[in-house]
């Protein structure tokens, strides 16, 4: 299960509001926001006033990883995001004859797609 989440706001007030709404919604479902794992990435000339979860200040960072990609204040995720997309695209086009085949059922094509192309995208290797 992946529990990564990114909140985006252009103002400190907006980020505080979104964070508080997230905490309230999580509590309704019996979930807890881990203040040790939750980070704030500040970009531009934004106020450095603290953002809090359950009255605990969150750490401000220069970069962090979200869904496996490094993200920084100047858009540093581009390379980390583009590489998996390129791998998946290459894997997809290697199997072009399969996708065009009329004799292979769509259900099997979908299984091939999920096991080969999507694993190439995420870097997962399956043992056969």
MDAnalysis code that builds the backbone (N, CA, C; Angstrom):
import MDAnalysis as mda
import numpy as np

u = mda.Universe.empty(384, n_residues=128, atom_resindex=np.repeat(np.arange(128), 3), trajectory=True)
u.add_TopologyAttr("name", ["N", "CA", "C"] * 128)
u.add_TopologyAttr("resid", np.arange(1, 129))
u.add_TopologyAttr("resname", ["UNK", "UNK", "UNK", "UNK", "UNK", "UNK", "UNK", "UNK", "UNK", "UNK", "UNK", "UNK", "UNK", "UNK", "UNK", "UNK", "UNK", "UNK", "UNK", "UNK", "UNK", "UNK", "UNK", "UNK", "UNK", "UNK", "UNK", "UNK", "UNK", "UNK", "UNK", "UNK", "UNK", "UNK", "UNK", "UNK", "UNK", "UNK", "UNK", "UNK", "UNK", "UNK", "UNK", "UNK", "UNK", "UNK", "UNK", "UNK", "UNK", "UNK", "UNK", "UNK", "UNK", "UNK", "UNK", "UNK", "UNK", "UNK", "UNK", "UNK", "UNK", "UNK", "UNK", "UNK", "UNK", "UNK", "UNK", "UNK", "UNK", "UNK", "UNK", "UNK", "UNK", "UNK", "UNK", "UNK", "UNK", "UNK", "UNK", "UNK", "UNK", "UNK", "UNK", "UNK", "UNK", "UNK", "UNK", "UNK", "UNK", "UNK", "UNK", "UNK", "UNK", "UNK", "UNK", "UNK", "UNK", "UNK", "UNK", "UNK", "UNK", "UNK", "UNK", "UNK", "UNK", "UNK", "UNK", "UNK", "UNK", "UNK", "UNK", "UNK", "UNK", "UNK", "UNK", "UNK", "UNK", "UNK", "UNK", "UNK", "UNK", "UNK", "UNK", "UNK", "UNK", "UNK", "UNK", "UNK"])
u.atoms.positions = np.array([
    [0.850, -1.181, 0.000],
    [0.000, 0.000, 0.000],
    [0.889, 1.235, 0.000],
    [0.507, 2.208, -0.783],
    [1.252, 3.448, -0.850],
    [0.467, 4.519, -0.114],
    [1.114, 5.188, 0.817],
    [0.430, 6.219, 1.581],
    [1.027, 7.597, 1.363],
    [1.751, 7.772, 0.243],
    [2.324, 9.078, -0.075],
    [1.226, 10.036, -0.502],
    [1.379, 11.290, -0.111],
    [0.413, 12.315, -0.462],
    [1.154, 13.640, -0.553],
    [0.789, 14.455, -1.524],
    [1.390, 15.775, -1.661],
    [0.281, 16.818, -1.645],
    [0.424, 17.806, -0.778],
    [-0.491, 18.950, -0.754],
    [0.243, 20.125, -1.385],
    [-0.458, 20.899, -2.193],
    [0.160, 22.032, -2.881],
    [-0.656, 23.279, -2.612],
    [0.039, 24.346, -2.251],
    [-0.620, 25.623, -2.039],
    [0.345, 26.744, -2.393],
    [-0.199, 27.876, -2.815],
    [0.646, 29.025, -3.143],
    [0.817, 29.967, -1.961],
    [0.082, 29.714, -0.871],
    [0.191, 30.580, 0.307],
    [0.368, 29.740, 1.565],
    [0.950, 30.359, 2.583],
    [1.109, 29.692, 3.878],
    [-0.258, 29.393, 4.485],
    [-1.170, 30.345, 4.388],
    [-2.521, 30.152, 4.916],
    [-3.201, 28.948, 4.256],
    [-3.073, 28.860, 2.947],
    [-3.662, 27.736, 2.222],
    [-3.078, 26.405, 2.658],
    [-1.754, 26.352, 2.840],
    [-1.116, 25.104, 3.256],
    [-1.561, 24.720, 4.663],
    [-1.666, 25.691, 5.552],
    [-2.147, 25.404, 6.913],
    [-3.569, 24.858, 6.872],
    [-4.406, 25.479, 6.047],
    [-5.801, 25.043, 5.915],
    [-5.872, 23.610, 5.383],
    [-5.128, 23.322, 4.302],
    [-5.145, 21.980, 3.708],
    [-4.631, 20.931, 4.702],
    [-3.567, 21.292, 5.429],
    [-2.995, 20.360, 6.400],
    [-4.004, 20.055, 7.504],
    [-4.659, 21.093, 8.016],
    [-5.664, 20.887, 9.057],
    [-6.841, 20.055, 8.557],
    [-7.275, 20.291, 7.320],
    [-8.366, 19.502, 6.743],
    [-7.946, 18.045, 6.559],
    [-6.700, 17.822, 6.157],
    [-6.196, 16.462, 6.003],
    [-6.191, 15.734, 7.341],
    [-5.712, 16.394, 8.384],
    [-5.679, 15.786, 9.720],
    [-7.096, 15.440, 10.177],
    [-8.035, 16.369, 9.996],
    [-9.422, 16.135, 10.418],
    [-10.049, 14.975, 9.645],
    [-9.827, 14.921, 8.337],
    [-10.378, 13.842, 7.513],
    [-9.757, 12.504, 7.892],
    [-8.450, 12.485, 8.105],
    [-7.772, 11.245, 8.495],
    [-8.331, 10.728, 9.818],
    [-8.560, 11.620, 10.767],
    [-9.098, 11.218, 12.068],
    [-10.492, 10.615, 11.943],
    [-11.285, 11.096, 10.998],
    [-12.625, 10.531, 10.790],
    [-12.562, 9.064, 10.399],
    [-11.461, 8.656, 9.774],
    [-11.295, 7.277, 9.329],
    [-10.368, 6.484, 10.251],
    [-10.034, 7.068, 11.390],
    [-9.174, 6.387, 12.349],
    [-7.706, 6.376, 11.953],
    [-7.318, 7.290, 11.067],
    [-5.933, 7.366, 10.613],
    [-5.200, 8.490, 11.332],
    [-3.885, 8.411, 11.334],
    [-3.045, 9.395, 12.013],
    [-1.971, 9.884, 11.052],
    [-1.728, 11.177, 11.018],
    [-0.660, 11.759, 10.207],
    [0.626, 11.723, 11.029],
    [1.648, 11.037, 10.521],
    [2.914, 10.900, 11.231],
    [3.712, 12.195, 11.073],
    [3.834, 12.955, 12.152],
    [4.518, 14.252, 12.072],
    [6.022, 14.091, 11.874],
    [6.581, 12.918, 12.164],
    [8.015, 12.692, 11.943],
    [8.321, 12.434, 10.467],
    [7.376, 11.830, 9.747],
    [7.586, 11.520, 8.336],
    [7.041, 12.605, 7.411],
    [6.242, 13.525, 7.922],
    [5.620, 14.570, 7.119],
    [6.569, 15.759, 7.003],
    [6.826, 16.199, 5.773],
    [7.782, 17.282, 5.506],
    [7.107, 18.401, 4.729],
    [7.697, 19.596, 4.820],
    [7.205, 20.762, 4.083],
    [8.324, 21.250, 3.174],
    [8.008, 21.378, 1.883],
    [8.961, 21.921, 0.917],
    [8.519, 23.333, 0.566],
    [9.354, 24.298, 0.871],
    [9.044, 25.700, 0.616],
    [9.694, 26.123, -0.691],
    [8.917, 26.777, -1.547],
    [9.461, 27.281, -2.802],
    [9.275, 28.789, -2.853],
    [10.162, 29.447, -3.556],
    [10.030, 30.893, -3.743],
    [10.162, 31.658, -2.448],
    [9.518, 32.813, -2.405],
    [9.588, 33.698, -1.248],
    [8.338, 33.520, -0.389],
    [8.225, 32.349, 0.210],
    [7.064, 32.026, 1.029],
    [7.444, 32.187, 2.486],
    [6.512, 32.669, 3.285],
    [6.739, 32.838, 4.715],
    [7.227, 31.525, 5.320],
    [8.185, 31.596, 6.227],
    [8.707, 30.388, 6.861],
    [7.997, 30.095, 8.175],
    [6.802, 30.664, 8.367],
    [6.012, 30.354, 9.543],
    [5.745, 28.862, 9.563],
    [5.737, 28.292, 10.740],
    [5.609, 26.846, 10.891],
    [4.263, 26.316, 10.400],
    [4.295, 25.083, 9.894],
    [3.098, 24.313, 9.577],
    [3.066, 23.200, 10.617],
    [1.907, 22.965, 11.236],
    [1.827, 22.015, 12.337],
    [0.802, 20.923, 12.090],
    [1.077, 19.764, 12.686],
    [0.137, 18.659, 12.747],
    [0.012, 18.289, 14.214],
    [-1.186, 18.342, 14.746],
    [-1.429, 18.047, 16.170],
    [-0.507, 18.862, 17.074],
    [-0.375, 20.148, 16.780],
    [0.450, 21.088, 17.539],
    [1.940, 20.746, 17.533],
    [2.379, 19.961, 16.580],
    [3.802, 19.650, 16.419],
    [4.253, 20.242, 15.082],
    [5.311, 21.052, 15.134],
    [5.816, 21.708, 13.927],
    [6.422, 20.691, 12.971],
    [6.104, 20.853, 11.678],
    [6.648, 19.981, 10.649],
    [7.999, 20.513, 10.194],
    [8.863, 19.606, 9.758],
    [10.198, 19.970, 9.299],
    [10.157, 20.542, 7.881],
    [10.864, 21.658, 7.668],
    [11.035, 22.223, 6.330],
    [12.253, 21.553, 5.698],
    [12.135, 21.153, 4.424],
    [13.228, 20.467, 3.737],
    [13.513, 21.140, 2.394],
    [14.714, 20.891, 1.853],
    [15.113, 21.421, 0.551],
    [14.646, 20.519, -0.583],
    [14.547, 19.203, -0.303],
    [14.070, 18.225, -1.280],
    [13.503, 17.035, -0.530],
    [12.714, 16.217, -1.223],
    [12.180, 14.994, -0.633],
    [11.821, 14.035, -1.754],
    [11.504, 12.796, -1.382],
    [11.081, 11.801, -2.367],
    [9.574, 11.642, -2.266],
    [8.896, 11.694, -3.414],
    [7.451, 11.463, -3.491],
    [7.208, 10.456, -4.593],
    [6.627, 9.306, -4.232],
    [6.364, 8.229, -5.186],
    [7.637, 7.831, -5.937],
    [8.757, 7.821, -5.214],
    [10.017, 7.379, -5.792],
    [10.798, 8.433, -6.543],
    [10.256, 9.640, -6.690],
    [10.947, 10.700, -7.432],
    [11.434, 11.780, -6.468],
    [12.655, 12.255, -6.697],
    [13.166, 13.372, -5.900],
    [12.485, 14.647, -6.363],
    [11.972, 15.402, -5.415],
    [11.306, 16.668, -5.712],
    [12.057, 17.765, -4.967],
    [12.353, 18.871, -5.656],
    [12.967, 20.007, -4.984],
    [12.263, 21.292, -5.396],
    [12.703, 22.392, -4.846],
    [12.021, 23.667, -5.024],
    [12.092, 24.197, -6.453],
    [13.018, 23.683, -7.254],
    [13.157, 24.170, -8.630],
    [12.735, 23.131, -9.661],
    [11.935, 22.178, -9.259],
    [11.403, 21.202, -10.198],
    [12.339, 20.058, -10.493],
    [13.106, 19.624, -9.518],
    [14.098, 18.576, -9.715],
    [13.555, 17.196, -9.989],
    [12.247, 17.012, -10.026],
    [11.685, 15.673, -10.243],
    [11.655, 15.288, -11.714],
    [11.940, 16.194, -12.604],
    [11.791, 15.930, -14.034],
    [12.545, 14.688, -14.483],
    [13.818, 14.565, -14.125],
    [14.614, 13.412, -14.555],
    [14.100, 12.145, -13.905],
    [13.800, 12.187, -12.606],
    [13.312, 11.004, -11.902],
    [11.979, 10.524, -12.449],
    [11.171, 11.419, -12.947],
    [9.879, 11.041, -13.508],
    [10.037, 10.581, -14.956],
    [10.894, 11.241, -15.724],
    [11.041, 10.926, -17.142],
    [11.673, 9.554, -17.376],
    [12.621, 9.152, -16.514],
    [13.288, 7.860, -16.706],
    [12.321, 6.679, -16.667],
    [11.443, 6.548, -15.664],
    [10.493, 5.432, -15.677],
    [9.523, 5.494, -16.860],
    [9.142, 6.683, -17.262],
    [8.248, 6.823, -18.417],
    [8.952, 6.307, -19.670],
    [10.215, 6.650, -19.834],
    [10.982, 6.173, -20.996],
    [11.129, 4.658, -20.983],
    [11.396, 4.076, -19.797],
    [11.528, 2.614, -19.704],
    [10.219, 1.925, -20.078],
    [9.091, 2.442, -19.573],
    [7.792, 1.837, -19.881],
    [7.473, 1.978, -21.362],
    [7.781, 3.127, -21.937],
    [7.526, 3.356, -23.356],
    [8.339, 2.390, -24.225],
    [9.597, 2.207, -23.872],
    [10.451, 1.279, -24.610],
    [9.910, -0.146, -24.514],
    [9.519, -0.548, -23.303],
    [8.975, -1.898, -23.114],
    [7.689, -2.076, -23.911],
    [6.851, -1.060, -23.931],
    [5.586, -1.124, -24.671],
    [5.832, -1.318, -26.166],
    [6.721, -0.522, -26.738],
    [6.951, -0.590, -28.177],
    [7.724, -1.836, -28.616],
    [8.465, -2.458, -27.708],
    [9.110, -3.733, -28.035],
    [8.070, -4.820, -28.303],
    [6.911, -4.657, -27.718],
    [5.849, -5.661, -27.857],
    [4.784, -5.226, -28.866],
    [5.153, -4.367, -29.786],
    [4.191, -3.808, -30.742],
    [3.437, -4.893, -31.521],
    [4.108, -5.955, -31.933],
    [3.450, -7.017, -32.691],
    [2.355, -7.694, -31.864],
    [2.577, -7.799, -30.576],
    [1.552, -8.393, -29.697],
    [0.333, -7.481, -29.635],
    [0.554, -6.188, -29.465],
    [-0.577, -5.247, -29.360],
    [-1.409, -5.241, -30.639],
    [-0.761, -5.391, -31.792],
    [-1.457, -5.349, -33.082],
    [-2.105, -6.686, -33.458],
    [-1.713, -7.751, -32.784],
    [-2.193, -9.087, -33.121],
    [-3.696, -9.226, -32.880],
    [-4.364, -9.820, -33.849],
    [-5.804, -10.101, -33.719],
    [-6.032, -11.466, -33.065],
    [-5.003, -12.319, -33.047],
    [-5.171, -13.670, -32.508],
    [-4.929, -13.759, -31.000],
    [-4.415, -12.706, -30.398],
    [-4.189, -12.689, -28.951],
    [-5.318, -11.900, -28.290],
    [-5.951, -12.523, -27.301],
    [-7.098, -11.899, -26.636],
    [-6.670, -10.686, -25.813],
    [-7.552, -9.715, -25.702],
    [-7.258, -8.482, -24.966],
    [-6.915, -8.748, -23.502],
    [-7.560, -9.751, -22.898],
    [-7.279, -10.079, -21.509],
    [-5.802, -10.468, -21.337],
    [-5.288, -11.272, -22.256],
    [-3.878, -11.666, -22.201],
    [-2.967, -10.466, -22.482],
    [-3.357, -9.624, -23.405],
    [-2.570, -8.414, -23.694],
    [-2.466, -7.543, -22.441],
    [-3.565, -7.441, -21.700],
    [-3.560, -6.644, -20.479],
    [-2.596, -7.246, -19.455],
    [-2.595, -8.577, -19.330],
    [-1.672, -9.222, -18.390],
    [-0.221, -8.963, -18.789],
    [0.053, -9.009, -20.077],
    [1.408, -8.728, -20.562],
    [1.777, -7.274, -20.258],
    [0.844, -6.381, -20.502],
    [1.080, -4.958, -20.230],
    [1.427, -4.739, -18.763],
    [0.615, -5.278, -17.864],
    [0.839, -5.032, -16.443],
    [2.096, -5.721, -15.927],
    [2.419, -6.896, -16.460],
    [3.592, -7.604, -15.951],
    [4.895, -7.116, -16.576],
    [4.861, -6.647, -17.806],
    [6.104, -6.270, -18.482],
    [6.328, -4.754, -18.510],
    [5.376, -4.034, -19.048],
    [5.563, -2.586, -19.232],
    [5.530, -1.834, -17.913],
    [4.556, -2.147, -17.065],
    [4.457, -1.417, -15.814],
    [5.585, -1.772, -14.861],
    [6.057, -3.018, -14.898],
    [7.215, -3.383, -14.090],
    [8.459, -2.682, -14.586],
    [8.572, -2.490, -15.891],
    [9.705, -1.744, -16.439],
    [9.670, -0.306, -15.962],
    [8.487, 0.241, -15.870],
    [8.312, 1.627, -15.444],
    [8.754, 1.816, -13.995],
    [8.364, 0.890, -13.132],
    [8.652, 1.042, -11.713],
    [9.987, 0.446, -11.315],
    [10.615, -0.300, -12.218],
    [11.892, -0.916, -11.892],
    [11.745, -2.265, -11.199],
    [10.522, -2.764, -11.085],
    [10.277, -4.057, -10.438],
    [10.663, -5.167, -11.400],
    [11.268, -6.197, -10.899],
    [11.618, -7.355, -11.711],
    [10.851, -8.563, -11.180],
    [10.168, -9.265, -12.087],
    [9.424, -10.453, -11.707],
    [10.259, -11.688, -11.993],
    [10.140, -12.681, -11.126],
    [10.835, -13.942, -11.358],
    [9.887, -14.883, -12.043],
    [10.366, -15.563, -13.092],
    [9.480, -16.430, -13.844],
    [9.779, -17.878, -13.694],
])
